[in-house]
């Protein structure tokens, strides 16, 4: 059976909940029969998340899908490229360091993100392929997953999915934040799971 690791993040900064985790919890209420899904909640801490990632990816799953929250977006973003840059909002860009010294400048997901994005939009869920996952933890997970896979000769294919704030997160906010219901974000991921499950069955 195809195996898929799905990760999401714990709360951070001013947000008492994380939209990625809310979407993952909603997703697990109704998982498709294929593939087998394993879930993880990662800390919003670079070194701790990196250590967890190294251990998890070494299990050689067929697919790894990372979920992350992005308060600035209004639709699901399927991130295509992870870059070899480690930085955060407290640093000036000229102080950023590489994630892997001597590593490739970037990795691009080999998954059919454009095809998935179109199918998700057919469900009435706003979605697009994105080519910039930032320079902090979300980008780091995407880049490092691909690097670990390459260095260890694993079969895993990976992608990062940014989700907007959940509608439940903005109910008490005075600012007009972009948002989507967790159920819609979960349905977008559920479609991807069905796609990878069908790919496995058709390859048998």
TORKOL-4160 file (C-alpha; in steps of 0.2 Angstrom, whole numbers, padded with zeros to 4 digits, m for minus):
204
<pt num="1" X="0000" Y="0000" Z="0000"/>
<pt num="2" X="0006" Y="0018" Z="m0004"/>
<pt num="3" X="0012" Y="0027" Z="0012"/>
<pt num="4" X="0010" Y="0046" Z="0014"/>
<pt num="5" X="0017" Y="0056" Z="0028"/>
<pt num="6" X="0008" Y="0072" Z="0031"/>
<pt num="7" X="0015" Y="0085" Z="0042"/>
<pt num="8" X="0008" Y="0101" Z="0050"/>
<pt num="9" X="0014" Y="0114" Z="0062"/>
<pt num="10" X="0009" Y="0119" Z="0080"/>
<pt num="11" X="0003" Y="0137" Z="0084"/>
<pt num="12" X="0016" Y="0151" Z="0083"/>
<pt num="13" X="0017" Y="0170" Z="0087"/>
<pt num="14" X="0000" Y="0178" Z="0089"/>
<pt num="15" X="m0010" Y="0163" Z="0082"/>
<pt num="16" X="m0017" Y="0152" Z="0096"/>
<pt num="17" X="m0021" Y="0139" Z="0082"/>
<pt num="18" X="m0012" Y="0134" Z="0066"/>
<pt num="19" X="m0022" Y="0133" Z="0050"/>
<pt num="20" X="m0011" Y="0118" Z="0044"/>
<pt num="21" X="m0015" Y="0108" Z="0059"/>
<pt num="22" X="m0034" Y="0112" Z="0059"/>
<pt num="23" X="m0034" Y="0107" Z="0041"/>
<pt num="24" X="m0025" Y="0090" Z="0045"/>
<pt num="25" X="m0037" Y="0087" Z="0059"/>
<pt num="26" X="m0052" Y="0090" Z="0048"/>
<pt num="27" X="m0044" Y="0079" Z="0034"/>
<pt num="28" X="m0042" Y="0064" Z="0046"/>
<pt num="29" X="m0061" Y="0064" Z="0049"/>
<pt num="30" X="m0063" Y="0056" Z="0032"/>
<pt num="31" X="m0048" Y="0048" Z="0024"/>
<pt num="32" X="m0049" Y="0039" Z="0008"/>
<pt num="33" X="m0046" Y="0020" Z="0009"/>
<pt num="34" X="m0030" Y="0022" Z="m0001"/>
<pt num="35" X="m0016" Y="0027" Z="0003"/>
<pt num="36" X="m0010" Y="0024" Z="0021"/>
<pt num="37" X="m0008" Y="0041" Z="0030"/>
<pt num="38" X="0004" Y="0045" Z="0044"/>
<pt num="39" X="0003" Y="0062" Z="0052"/>
<pt num="40" X="0015" Y="0072" Z="0062"/>
<pt num="41" X="0014" Y="0089" Z="0071"/>
<pt num="42" X="0030" Y="0099" Z="0070"/>
<pt num="43" X="0037" Y="0113" Z="0081"/>
<pt num="44" X="0039" Y="0130" Z="0074"/>
<pt num="45" X="0057" Y="0129" Z="0078"/>
<pt num="46" X="0071" Y="0127" Z="0065"/>
<pt num="47" X="0082" Y="0114" Z="0073"/>
<pt num="48" X="0069" Y="0104" Z="0082"/>
<pt num="49" X="0059" Y="0103" Z="0066"/>
<pt num="50" X="0075" Y="0098" Z="0056"/>
<pt num="51" X="0079" Y="0084" Z="0068"/>
<pt num="52" X="0061" Y="0077" Z="0067"/>
<pt num="53" X="0061" Y="0079" Z="0048"/>
<pt num="54" X="0077" Y="0069" Z="0046"/>
<pt num="55" X="0070" Y="0055" Z="0057"/>
<pt num="56" X="0053" Y="0054" Z="0048"/>
<pt num="57" X="0059" Y="0055" Z="0030"/>
<pt num="58" X="0072" Y="0041" Z="0033"/>
<pt num="59" X="0057" Y="0030" Z="0035"/>
<pt num="60" X="0056" Y="0031" Z="0016"/>
<pt num="61" X="0037" Y="0035" Z="0013"/>
<pt num="62" X="0031" Y="0035" Z="m0005"/>
<pt num="63" X="0025" Y="0053" Z="m0003"/>
<pt num="64" X="0028" Y="0067" Z="0010"/>
<pt num="65" X="0016" Y="0082" Z="0010"/>
<pt num="66" X="0020" Y="0096" Z="0021"/>
<pt num="67" X="0006" Y="0108" Z="0027"/>
<pt num="68" X="0009" Y="0126" Z="0033"/>
<pt num="69" X="0000" Y="0141" Z="0037"/>
<pt num="70" X="0001" Y="0158" Z="0027"/>
<pt num="71" X="m0009" Y="0172" Z="0034"/>
<pt num="72" X="m0006" Y="0182" Z="0018"/>
<pt num="73" X="m0014" Y="0171" Z="0005"/>
<pt num="74" X="m0032" Y="0168" Z="0000"/>
<pt num="75" X="m0031" Y="0151" Z="m0008"/>
<pt num="76" X="m0022" Y="0135" Z="m0007"/>
<pt num="77" X="m0004" Y="0136" Z="m0013"/>
<pt num="78" X="0005" Y="0121" Z="m0020"/>
<pt num="79" X="0023" Y="0125" Z="m0018"/>
<pt num="80" X="0035" Y="0119" Z="m0032"/>
<pt num="81" X="0052" Y="0125" Z="m0027"/>
<pt num="82" X="0062" Y="0124" Z="m0011"/>
<pt num="83" X="0078" Y="0135" Z="m0011"/>
<pt num="84" X="0094" Y="0133" Z="m0002"/>
<pt num="85" X="0091" Y="0148" Z="0010"/>
<pt num="86" X="0089" Y="0149" Z="0028"/>
<pt num="87" X="0082" Y="0165" Z="0035"/>
<pt num="88" X="0069" Y="0173" Z="0045"/>
<pt num="89" X="0059" Y="0190" Z="0047"/>
<pt num="90" X="0071" Y="0196" Z="0060"/>
<pt num="91" X="0086" Y="0195" Z="0049"/>
<pt num="92" X="0091" Y="0206" Z="0034"/>
<pt num="93" X="0092" Y="0196" Z="0018"/>
<pt num="94" X="0111" Y="0198" Z="0017"/>
<pt num="95" X="0113" Y="0188" Z="0033"/>
<pt num="96" X="0103" Y="0173" Z="0027"/>
<pt num="97" X="0113" Y="0157" Z="0027"/>
<pt num="98" X="0112" Y="0141" Z="0016"/>
<pt num="99" X="0101" Y="0127" Z="0023"/>
<pt num="100" X="0115" Y="0115" Z="0016"/>
<pt num="101" X="0132" Y="0121" Z="0013"/>
<pt num="102" X="0137" Y="0116" Z="m0004"/>
<pt num="103" X="0120" Y="0109" Z="m0008"/>
<pt num="104" X="0110" Y="0112" Z="m0024"/>
<pt num="105" X="0103" Y="0130" Z="m0026"/>
<pt num="106" X="0085" Y="0123" Z="m0026"/>
<pt num="107" X="0075" Y="0107" Z="m0028"/>
<pt num="108" X="0058" Y="0107" Z="m0038"/>
<pt num="109" X="0044" Y="0095" Z="m0034"/>
<pt num="110" X="0042" Y="0081" Z="m0047"/>
<pt num="111" X="0024" Y="0079" Z="m0042"/>
<pt num="112" X="0010" Y="0085" Z="m0055"/>
<pt num="113" X="0006" Y="0101" Z="m0045"/>
<pt num="114" X="m0002" Y="0110" Z="m0060"/>
<pt num="115" X="m0014" Y="0095" Z="m0063"/>
<pt num="116" X="m0018" Y="0094" Z="m0045"/>
<pt num="117" X="m0022" Y="0113" Z="m0044"/>
<pt num="118" X="m0034" Y="0112" Z="m0059"/>
<pt num="119" X="m0043" Y="0097" Z="m0051"/>
<pt num="120" X="m0044" Y="0106" Z="m0034"/>
<pt num="121" X="m0051" Y="0122" Z="m0043"/>
<pt num="122" X="m0064" Y="0111" Z="m0051"/>
<pt num="123" X="m0071" Y="0107" Z="m0033"/>
<pt num="124" X="m0074" Y="0125" Z="m0031"/>
<pt num="125" X="m0058" Y="0128" Z="m0020"/>
<pt num="126" X="m0046" Y="0142" Z="m0024"/>
<pt num="127" X="m0029" Y="0134" Z="m0028"/>
<pt num="128" X="m0014" Y="0138" Z="m0038"/>
<pt num="129" X="0004" Y="0133" Z="m0040"/>
<pt num="130" X="0017" Y="0144" Z="m0031"/>
<pt num="131" X="0035" Y="0145" Z="m0035"/>
<pt num="132" X="0041" Y="0153" Z="m0018"/>
<pt num="133" X="0039" Y="0145" Z="m0001"/>
<pt num="134" X="0048" Y="0159" Z="0008"/>
<pt num="135" X="0065" Y="0158" Z="0016"/>
<pt num="136" X="0061" Y="0151" Z="0033"/>
<pt num="137" X="0054" Y="0135" Z="0040"/>
<pt num="138" X="0041" Y="0130" Z="0026"/>
<pt num="139" X="0054" Y="0132" Z="0013"/>
<pt num="140" X="0066" Y="0123" Z="0024"/>
<pt num="141" X="0055" Y="0108" Z="0025"/>
<pt num="142" X="0052" Y="0107" Z="0006"/>
<pt num="143" X="0071" Y="0109" Z="0002"/>
<pt num="144" X="0078" Y="0097" Z="0016"/>
<pt num="145" X="0065" Y="0084" Z="0012"/>
<pt num="146" X="0071" Y="0083" Z="m0006"/>
<pt num="147" X="0089" Y="0084" Z="0000"/>
<pt num="148" X="0087" Y="0070" Z="0012"/>
<pt num="149" X="0079" Y="0059" Z="m0001"/>
<pt num="150" X="0093" Y="0062" Z="m0014"/>
<pt num="151" X="0107" Y="0059" Z="m0001"/>
<pt num="152" X="0099" Y="0043" Z="0006"/>
<pt num="153" X="0093" Y="0037" Z="m0011"/>
<pt num="154" X="0075" Y="0036" Z="m0005"/>
<pt num="155" X="0059" Y="0034" Z="m0016"/>
<pt num="156" X="0050" Y="0048" Z="m0008"/>
<pt num="157" X="0042" Y="0062" Z="m0018"/>
<pt num="158" X="0037" Y="0078" Z="m0009"/>
<pt num="159" X="0028" Y="0094" Z="m0010"/>
<pt num="160" X="0023" Y="0108" Z="0002"/>
<pt num="161" X="0005" Y="0115" Z="0003"/>
<pt num="162" X="0002" Y="0132" Z="0010"/>
<pt num="163" X="m0015" Y="0135" Z="0017"/>
<pt num="164" X="m0024" Y="0152" Z="0022"/>
<pt num="165" X="m0029" Y="0156" Z="0039"/>
<pt num="166" X="m0045" Y="0145" Z="0044"/>
<pt num="167" X="m0061" Y="0155" Z="0045"/>
<pt num="168" X="m0062" Y="0150" Z="0063"/>
<pt num="169" X="m0046" Y="0159" Z="0066"/>
<pt num="170" X="m0052" Y="0176" Z="0060"/>
<pt num="171" X="m0069" Y="0177" Z="0069"/>
<pt num="172" X="m0063" Y="0188" Z="0083"/>
<pt num="173" X="m0050" Y="0198" Z="0072"/>
<pt num="174" X="m0053" Y="0217" Z="0069"/>
<pt num="175" X="m0042" Y="0215" Z="0053"/>
<pt num="176" X="m0049" Y="0208" Z="0037"/>
<pt num="177" X="m0038" Y="0193" Z="0035"/>
<pt num="178" X="m0039" Y="0182" Z="0020"/>
<pt num="179" X="m0046" Y="0165" Z="0025"/>
<pt num="180" X="m0054" Y="0148" Z="0020"/>
<pt num="181" X="m0064" Y="0135" Z="0030"/>
<pt num="182" X="m0053" Y="0121" Z="0036"/>
<pt num="183" X="m0065" Y="0109" Z="0027"/>
<pt num="184" X="m0060" Y="0116" Z="0010"/>
<pt num="185" X="m0042" Y="0115" Z="0014"/>
<pt num="186" X="m0044" Y="0097" Z="0020"/>
<pt num="187" X="m0054" Y="0093" Z="0004"/>
<pt num="188" X="m0040" Y="0099" Z="m0007"/>
<pt num="189" X="m0027" Y="0088" Z="0002"/>
<pt num="190" X="m0040" Y="0074" Z="0001"/>
<pt num="191" X="m0041" Y="0075" Z="m0018"/>
<pt num="192" X="m0022" Y="0074" Z="m0018"/>
<pt num="193" X="m0022" Y="0058" Z="m0008"/>
<pt num="194" X="m0035" Y="0051" Z="m0020"/>
<pt num="195" X="m0024" Y="0055" Z="m0034"/>
<pt num="196" X="m0008" Y="0047" Z="m0027"/>
<pt num="197" X="m0019" Y="0032" Z="m0022"/>
<pt num="198" X="m0025" Y="0030" Z="m0039"/>
<pt num="199" X="m0008" Y="0032" Z="m0046"/>
<pt num="200" X="m0002" Y="0017" Z="m0035"/>
<pt num="201" X="m0016" Y="0006" Z="m0041"/>
<pt num="202" X="m0014" Y="0010" Z="m0059"/>
<pt num="203" X="0004" Y="0005" Z="m0058"/>
<pt num="204" X="0001" Y="m0012" Z="m0050"/>
